[in-house]
Amino acid sequence: MRIIGVSGIEGTMEFKRRHWPGLEEREYRISQGHDSAAALVVDGEVVAAVAQERISRRKHTGEFPQGAIESCLEQADMQASDVDAVVHSFDYQPYRTMYALDPISSECYRDVLSREAFVKHVRTALPELPEERIGHLDHHMAHAASAYYTSGWEKCMVAVIDGMGEAHGATIYRAAGGKLEPVHRISAANSIGIFYSVVTLHLGFDFNSDEYKIMGLAPYGDPERHRAFFDEAVQPRADGGWDIGPLKLKGTREERERHALTRALLAERLIAPREPDSEITDEHRDVAAGLQACLDRAILHMCGHFAAQLGIRKLALAGGVALNTTANGRLLASGVVDEIYVQPAAADDGSALGAALHHAAQAGEIVNRRSPTPFYGPEHPLERIEQALSSYEADGWESSEGETDIDVEVTPMPSLAATCEAAAELIAQGEVIAWYRGRMEFGPRALGHRSIMADPSKPEMRDRVNALVKMREAFRPFAPAVTLEQVHRWFQTEPGTELPYMTVNLDVRPEYREDLPAITHVDGSARVQTVSTNDNAEFHELLDAVGRHTGREMVLNTSFNVKGQAIVNTPEEAIETFLSTGIQALFLHNTMVRKREVSRISESAEQAAGAEGKR
């Protein structure tokens, strides 16, 4: 079967704006259905998967992913008429009666959440698909399927933890024999994900968007300062769940839409709310630290309880909270489970993948093997890269930011080896490069195909990349990408530990923390990506080349975008981002683009570029 999974809910923020027009703009993100995506599964195999934001350039969009569907079909050389089924990773039908209790909820169900609303959107993308082939799946089941059917494990426990899926905030599943069995569910009224997001909003960041910033800020604070408040707010239950009193405060419908009473409690019992873009103080750092520690304890309590109850020591994770790499690292270090697998697109974009995989499993077609590095997005042909370069050369190298007459040098490289040698030398010299080749990543992390890279040993590099390239907050850490062969040398883990998705924190070995200042966070940790020749061979070759120049097969690796922008998809977007930032060199496949005011590569790299035969 050829199955398309779809995530996202068109119109949730727009509905909220119509009915509550006076809210703060950030408060409209207190809604469901963001991060829409499409995934294509053919005969049980993942063929393509794309987040809609990479197509529309609207970050975290929940719009119906027509562009992402078209991209998936194009990658598979399929027509819309070839699709056998479309499955949505939400199913509100069981809650229809609840939504009928008041006129506004009834309207929201009819216009936004219902099957009829979804079918109408599918008709625009796949007009010939019979309605009986359009399906829906419980949101947490979609997340669970995305984790189980890409884990490669015949038997495991699956934990889905997010803000809210229809009516739940977390679900535990027993996975065995190709089947998923719900074991325990935690209501959205006790959602640790929603609680984390409300405190994120209180600290001046965006709900359903900036939670990872709190994770980055937390190590700068004291988690004990507000321990008493968080212990009272999130109380563990004997059944493995938890009670979150601050989320249960009653109020008007508008107050509930804003979590107004919960935020008032935070202002009274914790600290005053921080205005966006205002100074971050020790008070804010301490709250972030307390919140992160609270999340760590809650996840450890739940997963430890059910691992013991089920007698299963392999854990697969999905849902937006599963992208909290600090909690994942502490869970793994705790010993309550032996192995952890985090589905690399764990947030709602990945639920599209789960919806398609679950449908395939129901048809007996599933192929359960460990997910490779998720290069499931489009790869633009060399002709398009050449056309993009030619267009900029003809029109002048000018960025949309108003910078004109940028003097650049374009150098075709004869082979991957020559490209890696040139890039490695620039990295070793302290330059910041962008690396664009192959199929785009699916999920929030750039894993070597749409990346910005630098030398992690340069003390100034973290502040430089944050300020001049990424244009983001100075406290934000960067991740290292390291070869599988060397991961144990620099980080506290066993030889051969595979962490290819950048989903778990490890401690940097103490003796190397001063040598790796750009990727060592203030608490001594790093969000590690391991790179192997099996499924990321070209990136591995670059790291090999970097190792010959620096003695470390490692780079600082961050996504190829700037603050507020989706990761680049097309060559044109790559060039525009290069021109409008402090990136010093751009490698588009095997073409190097340099700003002339930056010194040329050394004679040895030029000789390597000229001597290498095509590969």
Secondary structure, 3 states (H helix, E strand, C coil): CEEEEEECCCCHHHHHHHHCCCCCHHHHHCCCCCCCEEEEEECCEEEEEEEHHHHHCCCCCCCCCHHHHHHHHHHCCCCHHHCCEEEECCCCHHHHHHHCCCHHHHHHHHHHHCHHHHHHHHHHHCCCCCHHHEEECCHHHHHHHHHHCCCCCCEEEEEEEEEEECCEEEEEEEEECCEEEEEEEEEHHHCHHHHHHHHHHHCCCCCCCCHHHHHHHHHHCCCCCCHHHHHHHEEECCCCCEEEHHHHCCCCHHHHHHCHHHHHHHHHHCCCCCCCCCCCCHHHHHHHHHHHHHHHHHHHHHHHHHHHHHCCCEEEEECHHHHCHHHHHHHHHHCCCCEEEECCCCCHHHHHHHHHHHHHHHCCCCCCCCCCCCCCCCCCCHHHHHHHHHHHHHHCCCCCCCCCCCCEEEEECCCHHHHHHHHHHHHHCCCCEEEECCCCCCCCCCCCCEEEEECCCCCCHHHHHHHHHHCCCCCCCCEEEEECCCHHHHECCCCCCCCCCCCCEEEECHHHCCCCCCCCCCCCEEECEEECCCCCHHHHHHHHHHHHHHCCCEEEEEECCCCCCCCCCCHHHHHHHHHCCCCCEEEECCEEEEECCCCCCCHHHHHHHHHCCCC
